[in-house]
Amino acid sequence: MREFIVEADGGSRGNPGPAGYGSVVLDATTGETLVEAYEYLGVVTNNVAEYRGLLAGLRAAHDLDPSSRVHVRMDSKLVVEQMSGRWKIKHPDMKPLALEAGRIFPPDRVTYEWIPREQNKHADRLANEAMDTESSASSVRRGAAEAAGGGAAATETEAKSEADVRAAKVVASPGWAPADMGAPATFVLLRHGETPLTPQKRFSGSGGTDPALSDVGREQAERAATALARRGTIQHILASPLTRTRQTAAAVAERLGIEVTVEDGLRETDFGAWEGLTFGEVRERYPDDLNTWLSDPEAEPTGGGESFVATATRIAATRDKLVAAYAGRTVLLVTHVTPIKTFVRLALGAPPESLFRMELSAASFSAVAYYADGNASVRLLNDTSHLRP
């Protein structure tokens, strides 16, 4: 059985502050360096960066040989003791990372050793290299022997690693805001999973039957939870009070070890008498009301529903409250189609009719970052890559 040594480190300049990790995979017999990896993580804590370094090293070793044994060497007493099972993991930012690390190899094939910092210089240098070059820094480098012998498998591994880097940096890396603006409040916007009404494209707002997730929706929620645990950037979870969003949020919360806070401002628009109907059925029964609603953002759905202007006013107030409360933090908001589109529309300064020009799938991710000067940056829209087999 092949044996590897993984040396990993992570650092944060500010704790939390600009952070990065470095990882090295060595051949345990020859001491040859097989893989080097580093990545700038945006603003996270020192311990999260150390765990991300561990994850990168274990994944690189697994890509080289999933049947191997691994000996991890780190100068983080916390990570070594927690992964060895001697210390409990209480912090919500680290629980999902530790769980993910424990799943890469069977536990009986990984051992952990604490080493002094001076013996971990290789990984430390890579972590500092990532932090020094900040948002552009991400690299996976194979040793000469592995690069020569890897062939197609090496190409596939590198492509996967690059995709993982891109996914992880979606919500973690700073945008083009001035450096003195500090870390933004980043809202990762997750639409709930499917309900029985979703594939039928029926109006389903806050004034209807409040449907629960379907079997497909529950599976989507689990896939979203897995993706968020892999990224390891979520620090808080807020959800709309409706059943489908609370169920989706609960799946993520269980995986990340973070409690869910219910936020009424994230509820879906009330579609009045149109609740439960398809677009065609509404056009057939209420043609004049529908035409007015499509052309006038102040128009309400039949029966006293909520206009797009009213929804935007509510979302803007919720946004301002949450930006103030979670400055510099990454927050998951589990909500609905109209609120997510409205967050994006307001961030872009786009007109109300832009709501009809956005696609937003069930269990998709979007992301918006808010800076101290009031500017916003749309980072992501309708990402469904985590739902693919």
The 8 nearest C-alpha neighbors of each residue, nearest first, counted from 0:
[[1, 67, 2, 68, 66, 64, 3, 65],
 [0, 2, 67, 68, 3, 66, 64, 27],
 [3, 1, 68, 27, 67, 69, 0, 26],
 [4, 2, 27, 69, 26, 25, 68, 70],
 [3, 5, 70, 25, 27, 69, 24, 71],
 [4, 6, 24, 71, 23, 56, 72, 70],
 [7, 5, 72, 23, 22, 73, 71, 122],
 [8, 6, 22, 52, 122, 53, 73, 21],
 [7, 9, 49, 122, 21, 123, 52, 20],
 [10, 8, 49, 20, 48, 126, 19, 52],
 [9, 11, 45, 18, 19, 48, 20, 126],
 [12, 10, 18, 45, 14, 16, 17, 13],
 [13, 11, 16, 17, 14, 18, 10, 15],
 [12, 14, 16, 15, 11, 17, 44, 45],
 [15, 13, 44, 16, 11, 45, 12, 43],
 [14, 16, 44, 43, 13, 42, 11, 45],
 [15, 17, 13, 42, 14, 12, 11, 43],
 [18, 16, 42, 41, 12, 11, 130, 43],
 [19, 17, 11, 40, 10, 41, 130, 42],
 [18, 20, 39, 40, 126, 130, 129, 38],
 [19, 21, 9, 126, 52, 37, 48, 8],
 [20, 22, 126, 37, 125, 122, 8, 52],
 [23, 21, 7, 36, 122, 56, 52, 6],
 [22, 24, 35, 6, 34, 5, 122, 56],
 [25, 23, 5, 34, 33, 4, 32, 56],
 [26, 24, 32, 4, 33, 31, 30, 3],
 [25, 27, 3, 30, 31, 28, 29, 4],
 [26, 28, 3, 2, 4, 30, 29, 25],
 [29, 27, 26, 30, 2, 3, 31, 25],
 [30, 28, 31, 26, 27, 25, 32, 3],
 [29, 31, 26, 27, 25, 28, 32, 4],
 [32, 30, 26, 29, 25, 33, 142, 27],
 [31, 33, 25, 142, 34, 24, 30, 26],
 [32, 34, 142, 25, 141, 24, 31, 145],
 [35, 33, 141, 24, 140, 142, 23, 32],
 [34, 36, 23, 140, 139, 22, 141, 24],
 [37, 35, 139, 22, 138, 21, 140, 23],
 [36, 38, 21, 20, 138, 137, 125, 129],
 [39, 37, 137, 129, 19, 136, 20, 40],
 [38, 40, 19, 129, 133, 136, 130, 41],
 [41, 39, 19, 18, 171, 38, 172, 42],
 [40, 42, 172, 171, 17, 18, 39, 173],
 [41, 43, 17, 16, 18, 15, 40, 182],
 [44, 42, 15, 16, 18, 41, 47, 17],
 [45, 43, 15, 14, 47, 46, 11, 48],
 [44, 46, 11, 10, 48, 47, 14, 49],
 [47, 45, 49, 48, 44, 50, 9, 93],
 [46, 48, 50, 44, 49, 45, 51, 93],
 [47, 49, 9, 51, 45, 46, 50, 20],
 [50, 48, 9, 46, 52, 8, 51, 47],
 [49, 51, 53, 47, 52, 48, 54, 46],
 [52, 50, 48, 54, 53, 49, 47, 55],
 [53, 51, 20, 49, 55, 7, 50, 54],
 [52, 54, 50, 56, 51, 55, 7, 57],
 [55, 53, 51, 57, 52, 56, 100, 58],
 [54, 56, 52, 58, 53, 57, 59, 51],
 [57, 55, 59, 22, 53, 58, 54, 5],
 [56, 58, 60, 54, 59, 55, 61, 53],
 [59, 57, 61, 55, 60, 56, 54, 62],
 [58, 60, 62, 56, 61, 57, 55, 63],
 [61, 59, 57, 63, 62, 58, 56, 64],
 [60, 62, 65, 58, 64, 63, 59, 57],
 [63, 61, 59, 60, 64, 58, 65, 156],
 [62, 64, 60, 61, 59, 65, 145, 153],
 [63, 65, 61, 66, 67, 62, 60, 1],
 [66, 64, 61, 67, 62, 63, 60, 104],
 [67, 65, 64, 68, 0, 1, 61, 104],
 [68, 66, 1, 2, 64, 65, 0, 69],
 [67, 69, 2, 108, 109, 3, 1, 70],
 [70, 68, 109, 3, 4, 2, 108, 71],
 [69, 71, 4, 110, 109, 111, 5, 3],
 [72, 70, 5, 111, 4, 6, 110, 112],
 [71, 73, 112, 6, 113, 111, 5, 114],
 [74, 72, 113, 75, 7, 114, 6, 8],
 [73, 75, 114, 116, 115, 113, 76, 119],
 [76, 74, 77, 73, 78, 79, 113, 49],
 [75, 77, 79, 78, 80, 113, 74, 73],
 [78, 76, 75, 80, 79, 81, 86, 46],
 [77, 79, 81, 75, 80, 76, 82, 50],
 [78, 80, 76, 82, 77, 81, 111, 83],
 [79, 81, 83, 85, 77, 86, 78, 82],
 [82, 80, 86, 84, 78, 83, 79, 85],
 [81, 83, 84, 79, 80, 78, 97, 111],
 [84, 82, 80, 81, 85, 79, 111, 110],
 [85, 83, 81, 82, 86, 80, 87, 79],
 [84, 86, 80, 83, 81, 87, 82, 79],
 [87, 85, 81, 80, 84, 88, 83, 77],
 [86, 88, 81, 89, 85, 84, 80, 82],
 [89, 87, 90, 94, 81, 86, 93, 97],
 [88, 90, 87, 91, 94, 93, 256, 92],
 [89, 91, 92, 93, 88, 94, 256, 257],
 [92, 90, 256, 94, 257, 93, 89, 255],
 [93, 91, 90, 94, 234, 47, 95, 231],
 [94, 92, 96, 91, 90, 95, 97, 47],
 [93, 95, 97, 96, 91, 92, 88, 256],
 [96, 94, 255, 98, 228, 97, 93, 99],
 [97, 95, 99, 93, 98, 94, 231, 100],
 [96, 98, 100, 94, 99, 95, 93, 101],
 [99, 97, 95, 101, 96, 100, 94, 102],
 [98, 100, 96, 102, 101, 97, 95, 229],
 [101, 99, 97, 102, 98, 54, 103, 96],
 [102, 100, 98, 99, 103, 97, 106, 104],
 [101, 103, 99, 100, 104, 98, 105, 106],
 [102, 104, 100, 101, 58, 57, 99, 105],
 [105, 103, 102, 106, 108, 101, 109, 61],
 [106, 104, 107, 108, 102, 103, 109, 101],
 [107, 105, 108, 109, 104, 101, 102, 110],
 [106, 108, 105, 109, 110, 104, 68, 69],
 [107, 109, 68, 106, 105, 69, 104, 110],
 [108, 110, 69, 106, 107, 70, 68, 111],
 [111, 109, 70, 71, 69, 108, 112, 83],
 [112, 110, 71, 79, 70, 72, 83, 109],
 [113, 111, 72, 71, 114, 79, 73, 110],
 [112, 114, 73, 74, 72, 76, 79, 75],
 [113, 115, 74, 73, 72, 118, 112, 116],
 [116, 114, 74, 117, 118, 119, 113, 73],
 [115, 117, 119, 74, 118, 114, 120, 73],
 [116, 118, 119, 115, 120, 114, 74, 123],
 [119, 117, 116, 115, 120, 114, 74, 121],
 [118, 120, 116, 117, 121, 122, 123, 74],
 [119, 121, 123, 122, 117, 118, 124, 116],
 [122, 120, 124, 123, 119, 125, 23, 6],
 [121, 123, 21, 22, 125, 7, 8, 124],
 [124, 122, 120, 126, 125, 121, 8, 119],
 [125, 123, 127, 121, 122, 126, 120, 128],
 [124, 126, 21, 128, 122, 127, 123, 37],
 [127, 125, 21, 20, 123, 129, 19, 128],
 [126, 128, 130, 124, 129, 125, 131, 123],
 [127, 129, 125, 131, 126, 130, 124, 132],
 [130, 128, 39, 136, 126, 127, 38, 19],
 [129, 131, 133, 127, 19, 128, 132, 39],
 [132, 130, 128, 129, 133, 127, 136, 126],
 [131, 133, 130, 129, 136, 135, 128, 134],
 [134, 132, 130, 39, 131, 136, 135, 129],
 [133, 135, 136, 39, 172, 132, 173, 41],
 [136, 134, 133, 132, 137, 39, 129, 38],
 [137, 135, 129, 39, 134, 38, 133, 132],
 [138, 136, 38, 37, 39, 135, 129, 164],
 [137, 139, 36, 37, 140, 38, 136, 161],
 [138, 140, 36, 35, 141, 37, 157, 34],
 [141, 139, 35, 34, 36, 138, 142, 33],
 [142, 140, 34, 33, 146, 145, 35, 143],
 [141, 143, 33, 145, 34, 144, 32, 146],
 [142, 144, 146, 145, 147, 141, 33, 32],
 [145, 143, 147, 146, 142, 148, 33, 141],
 [144, 146, 148, 147, 142, 143, 149, 141],
 [147, 145, 143, 149, 144, 148, 141, 142],
 [148, 146, 144, 145, 149, 143, 150, 142],
 [149, 147, 145, 146, 150, 144, 153, 143],
 [148, 150, 153, 146, 152, 145, 147, 151],
 [151, 149, 152, 153, 148, 154, 147, 146],
 [150, 152, 154, 153, 155, 149, 156, 148],
 [151, 153, 155, 154, 150, 149, 156, 157],
 [152, 154, 149, 156, 151, 155, 150, 157],
 [153, 155, 151, 157, 152, 156, 158, 150],
 [154, 156, 152, 158, 153, 157, 159, 151],
 [157, 155, 153, 159, 158, 154, 160, 152],
 [156, 158, 160, 154, 159, 155, 161, 153],
 [159, 157, 155, 161, 160, 156, 154, 162],
 [158, 160, 162, 156, 157, 161, 155, 163],
 [161, 159, 157, 163, 162, 158, 156, 164],
 [160, 162, 164, 158, 163, 159, 157, 165],
 [163, 161, 159, 165, 164, 160, 158, 166],
 [162, 164, 160, 166, 161, 165, 167, 159],
 [165, 163, 161, 167, 162, 166, 168, 160],
 [164, 166, 162, 168, 163, 167, 161, 169],
 [167, 165, 163, 169, 164, 168, 162, 230],
 [166, 168, 230, 164, 165, 169, 163, 171],
 [167, 169, 171, 165, 172, 166, 170, 164],
 [170, 168, 166, 167, 171, 165, 378, 172],
 [171, 169, 168, 172, 366, 185, 167, 378],
 [172, 170, 168, 41, 40, 169, 173, 42],
 [171, 173, 41, 168, 134, 170, 40, 174],
 [174, 172, 41, 171, 175, 134, 182, 176],
 [173, 175, 176, 172, 376, 378, 368, 134],
 [176, 174, 177, 173, 178, 376, 172, 134],
 [175, 177, 174, 178, 180, 370, 173, 374],
 [178, 176, 179, 180, 175, 181, 174, 370],
 [177, 179, 180, 181, 176, 175, 182, 173],
 [180, 178, 181, 177, 176, 182, 371, 372],
 [181, 179, 178, 177, 371, 370, 176, 182],
 [182, 180, 179, 178, 183, 371, 327, 370],
 [181, 183, 327, 42, 180, 184, 370, 173],
 [184, 182, 370, 327, 369, 368, 185, 326],
 [183, 185, 326, 327, 328, 369, 368, 322],
 [184, 186, 368, 329, 183, 367, 330, 369],
 [187, 185, 330, 367, 366, 331, 188, 329],
 [186, 188, 366, 331, 365, 332, 330, 185],
 [187, 189, 365, 332, 366, 364, 186, 331],
 [190, 188, 333, 364, 363, 362, 332, 334],
 [189, 191, 362, 335, 334, 363, 361, 333],
 [192, 190, 362, 244, 247, 361, 243, 334],
 [193, 191, 216, 362, 361, 219, 220, 212],
 [192, 194, 216, 197, 361, 212, 213, 215],
 [193, 195, 212, 213, 196, 197, 211, 216],
 [194, 196, 197, 213, 193, 198, 212, 210],
 [197, 195, 194, 199, 201, 198, 200, 203],
 [196, 198, 200, 194, 199, 193, 195, 201],
 [199, 197, 200, 196, 195, 193, 194, 201],
 [198, 200, 196, 197, 201, 277, 195, 276],
 [201, 199, 197, 198, 277, 196, 202, 278],
 [200, 202, 277, 276, 275, 199, 196, 203],
 [203, 201, 274, 275, 276, 277, 273, 204],
 [204, 202, 274, 275, 201, 207, 205, 196],
 [203, 205, 269, 267, 268, 206, 270, 207],
 [204, 206, 269, 267, 207, 268, 266, 209],
 [207, 205, 269, 204, 271, 270, 274, 208],
 [208, 206, 274, 209, 205, 204, 203, 275],
 [207, 209, 210, 206, 275, 203, 274, 205],
 [208, 210, 207, 242, 241, 211, 205, 243],
 [211, 209, 208, 194, 243, 242, 212, 195],
 [210, 212, 243, 242, 194, 213, 209, 246],
 [213, 211, 194, 216, 243, 193, 217, 192],
 [212, 214, 194, 216, 215, 195, 193, 217],
 [215, 213, 217, 216, 218, 212, 193, 194],
 [216, 214, 218, 213, 217, 219, 193, 192],
 [217, 215, 193, 192, 213, 219, 212, 214],
 [216, 218, 220, 214, 219, 215, 212, 213],
 [217, 219, 221, 215, 216, 220, 222, 214],
 [220, 218, 216, 222, 217, 221, 192, 362],
 [219, 221, 217, 223, 247, 218, 222, 192],
 [222, 220, 224, 218, 223, 219, 250, 225],
 [223, 221, 219, 225, 224, 220, 386, 226],
 [222, 224, 220, 226, 221, 225, 219, 227],
 [225, 223, 251, 221, 227, 222, 226, 228],
 [224, 226, 222, 228, 223, 227, 221, 229],
 [227, 225, 223, 229, 224, 228, 385, 222],
 [226, 228, 230, 224, 229, 225, 231, 223],
 [229, 227, 231, 225, 95, 230, 226, 255],
 [228, 230, 226, 227, 231, 225, 99, 96],
 [231, 229, 167, 227, 228, 232, 226, 166],
 [230, 232, 228, 229, 233, 96, 227, 95],
 [231, 233, 230, 234, 329, 171, 92, 170],
 [234, 232, 329, 330, 235, 231, 331, 92],
 [233, 235, 329, 330, 92, 232, 328, 236],
 [236, 234, 330, 233, 331, 257, 237, 329],
 [237, 235, 331, 259, 330, 332, 260, 238],
 [238, 236, 260, 332, 259, 261, 331, 262],
 [239, 237, 333, 261, 332, 262, 245, 334],
 [238, 240, 265, 266, 262, 334, 241, 263],
 [241, 239, 261, 263, 238, 266, 245, 262],
 [242, 240, 239, 244, 243, 245, 209, 266],
 [241, 243, 245, 244, 211, 246, 209, 240],
 [244, 242, 211, 246, 212, 245, 241, 191],
 [245, 243, 247, 191, 246, 242, 241, 239],
 [244, 246, 248, 242, 247, 243, 238, 249],
 [247, 245, 249, 243, 244, 248, 242, 250],
 [248, 246, 244, 220, 250, 249, 245, 191],
 [247, 249, 245, 251, 246, 250, 244, 252],
 [248, 250, 252, 246, 251, 247, 245, 253],
 [251, 249, 247, 253, 248, 252, 221, 220],
 [252, 250, 224, 248, 254, 249, 253, 255],
 [251, 253, 249, 257, 255, 254, 256, 250],
 [252, 254, 256, 250, 251, 255, 249, 257],
 [253, 255, 251, 252, 256, 95, 224, 250],
 [256, 254, 95, 252, 257, 253, 228, 251],
 [255, 257, 253, 91, 252, 254, 94, 95],
 [258, 256, 252, 255, 91, 259, 235, 236],
 [259, 257, 252, 260, 236, 256, 235, 253],
 [260, 258, 236, 237, 261, 252, 257, 238],
 [259, 261, 237, 238, 236, 262, 258, 235],
 [260, 262, 238, 237, 240, 239, 263, 259],
 [263, 261, 239, 264, 238, 265, 237, 260],
 [262, 264, 265, 239, 266, 240, 261, 238],
 [263, 265, 262, 317, 266, 313, 314, 239],
 [266, 264, 239, 263, 334, 262, 338, 267],
 [267, 265, 239, 264, 263, 240, 205, 334],
 [266, 268, 204, 205, 335, 337, 338, 269],
 [267, 269, 204, 305, 205, 270, 310, 337],
 [270, 268, 205, 304, 204, 206, 305, 271],
 [271, 269, 304, 273, 274, 300, 204, 268],
 [272, 270, 304, 302, 273, 303, 269, 300],
 [271, 273, 302, 301, 274, 270, 300, 304],
 [274, 272, 271, 270, 276, 275, 202, 281],
 [273, 275, 202, 207, 270, 203, 272, 276],
 [274, 276, 202, 201, 203, 273, 207, 277],
 [277, 275, 201, 273, 274, 202, 280, 281],
 [276, 278, 201, 280, 279, 200, 202, 281],
 [277, 279, 281, 280, 282, 276, 201, 202],
 [280, 278, 282, 277, 281, 283, 276, 284],
 [279, 281, 283, 277, 282, 278, 276, 284],
 [280, 282, 278, 284, 283, 279, 285, 277],
 [283, 281, 286, 279, 280, 285, 284, 278],
 [282, 284, 280, 281, 286, 285, 279, 278],
 [285, 283, 281, 282, 286, 280, 279, 287],
 [284, 286, 281, 288, 282, 287, 283, 289],
 [287, 285, 282, 289, 288, 283, 284, 290],
 [286, 288, 290, 289, 285, 291, 282, 292],
 [289, 287, 291, 285, 290, 286, 292, 301],
 [290, 288, 292, 286, 291, 287, 285, 293],
 [291, 289, 293, 287, 292, 288, 286, 294],
 [290, 292, 288, 294, 289, 293, 295, 287],
 [293, 291, 289, 298, 295, 290, 294, 288],
 [294, 292, 290, 291, 295, 289, 296, 352],
 [293, 295, 291, 292, 290, 296, 352, 298],
 [294, 296, 292, 297, 298, 291, 293, 290],
 [297, 295, 307, 298, 308, 306, 351, 292],
 [296, 298, 306, 308, 295, 307, 299, 309],
 [299, 297, 292, 306, 295, 296, 291, 300],
 [298, 300, 306, 304, 305, 303, 301, 292],
 [301, 299, 304, 270, 271, 303, 302, 292],
 [302, 300, 272, 303, 271, 288, 299, 304],
 [301, 303, 271, 272, 304, 300, 299, 273],
 [302, 304, 271, 301, 299, 300, 305, 272],
 [303, 305, 271, 270, 300, 269, 299, 302],
 [306, 304, 269, 299, 268, 309, 270, 310],
 [307, 305, 299, 309, 308, 297, 298, 296],
 [306, 308, 310, 296, 309, 311, 297, 305],
 [307, 309, 311, 306, 297, 310, 296, 312],
 [308, 310, 312, 306, 307, 311, 305, 313],
 [309, 311, 307, 313, 308, 312, 314, 306],
 [312, 310, 314, 308, 313, 309, 315, 307],
 [313, 311, 309, 315, 310, 314, 308, 316],
 [312, 314, 310, 316, 311, 315, 317, 309],
 [315, 313, 317, 311, 316, 312, 318, 310],
 [314, 316, 318, 312, 317, 313, 311, 319],
 [315, 317, 319, 313, 314, 318, 320, 312],
 [318, 316, 314, 320, 315, 319, 264, 321],
 [319, 317, 315, 321, 316, 320, 314, 322],
 [320, 318, 322, 316, 317, 321, 315, 323],
 [321, 319, 317, 323, 318, 322, 316, 324],
 [320, 322, 324, 318, 323, 319, 325, 317],
 [323, 321, 319, 325, 324, 326, 320, 184],
 [324, 322, 321, 320, 326, 325, 319, 184],
 [323, 325, 321, 322, 326, 320, 319, 184],
 [326, 324, 328, 322, 323, 321, 184, 327],
 [327, 325, 184, 328, 322, 323, 324, 183],
 [326, 328, 182, 184, 183, 325, 329, 185],
 [329, 327, 184, 325, 326, 185, 330, 234],
 [330, 328, 185, 233, 234, 186, 184, 232],
 [331, 329, 235, 186, 233, 234, 236, 187],
 [330, 332, 187, 236, 186, 188, 235, 237],
 [333, 331, 237, 188, 238, 187, 334, 189],
 [334, 332, 238, 189, 244, 190, 188, 248],
 [333, 335, 190, 239, 265, 244, 238, 332],
 [336, 334, 190, 267, 338, 337, 339, 191],
 [335, 337, 339, 338, 340, 359, 190, 334],
 [336, 338, 340, 339, 335, 341, 267, 268],
 [339, 337, 341, 340, 335, 336, 342, 267],
 [340, 338, 342, 341, 336, 337, 335, 343],
 [339, 341, 343, 337, 342, 338, 344, 354],
 [340, 342, 344, 338, 339, 343, 337, 345],
 [343, 341, 339, 345, 340, 344, 338, 346],
 [342, 344, 346, 340, 341, 345, 347, 339],
 [345, 343, 341, 349, 347, 346, 342, 348],
 [344, 346, 348, 342, 347, 343, 341, 349],
 [347, 345, 343, 375, 344, 348, 342, 376],
 [348, 346, 344, 349, 345, 343, 377, 375],
 [347, 349, 345, 346, 344, 350, 343, 351],
 [348, 350, 344, 347, 353, 345, 351, 346],
 [349, 351, 352, 353, 348, 344, 354, 345],
 [352, 350, 353, 354, 296, 349, 344, 307],
 [351, 353, 354, 350, 355, 356, 296, 294],
 [354, 352, 356, 355, 351, 350, 349, 357],
 [355, 353, 352, 356, 357, 351, 340, 344],
 [354, 356, 353, 352, 357, 358, 351, 293],
 [357, 355, 353, 354, 358, 352, 340, 359],
 [358, 356, 355, 354, 359, 353, 340, 381],
 [357, 359, 360, 356, 381, 355, 380, 340],
 [360, 358, 381, 357, 336, 363, 361, 380],
 [361, 359, 363, 362, 381, 358, 383, 190],
 [360, 362, 192, 363, 193, 190, 191, 359],
 [363, 361, 192, 190, 191, 219, 189, 360],
 [364, 362, 383, 381, 382, 360, 361, 190],
 [365, 363, 189, 382, 381, 188, 380, 383],
 [364, 366, 380, 379, 188, 381, 187, 382],
 [367, 365, 187, 379, 378, 188, 186, 377],
 [366, 368, 377, 186, 378, 376, 185, 369],
 [369, 367, 185, 376, 375, 184, 183, 186],
 [370, 368, 375, 184, 183, 374, 185, 376],
 [371, 369, 183, 374, 372, 373, 375, 180],
 [370, 372, 373, 180, 369, 183, 181, 374],
 [373, 371, 370, 374, 180, 369, 375, 176],
 [374, 372, 371, 370, 375, 369, 319, 322],
 [375, 373, 370, 372, 369, 376, 371, 346],
 [374, 376, 369, 346, 368, 370, 373, 377],
 [375, 377, 368, 367, 378, 369, 346, 374],
 [378, 376, 367, 379, 366, 368, 343, 375],
 [379, 377, 366, 367, 376, 169, 368, 170],
 [378, 380, 365, 366, 377, 381, 382, 169],
 [381, 379, 365, 382, 364, 366, 378, 377],
 [380, 382, 363, 359, 364, 365, 383, 360],
 [381, 383, 364, 363, 380, 384, 365, 379],
 [382, 384, 363, 385, 386, 381, 364, 362],
 [383, 385, 386, 387, 382, 363, 388, 364],
 [386, 384, 383, 387, 226, 222, 223, 382],
 [387, 385, 384, 383, 222, 219, 388, 223],
 [386, 388, 385, 384, 383, 222, 219, 223],
 [387, 386, 385, 384, 222, 219, 383, 218]]
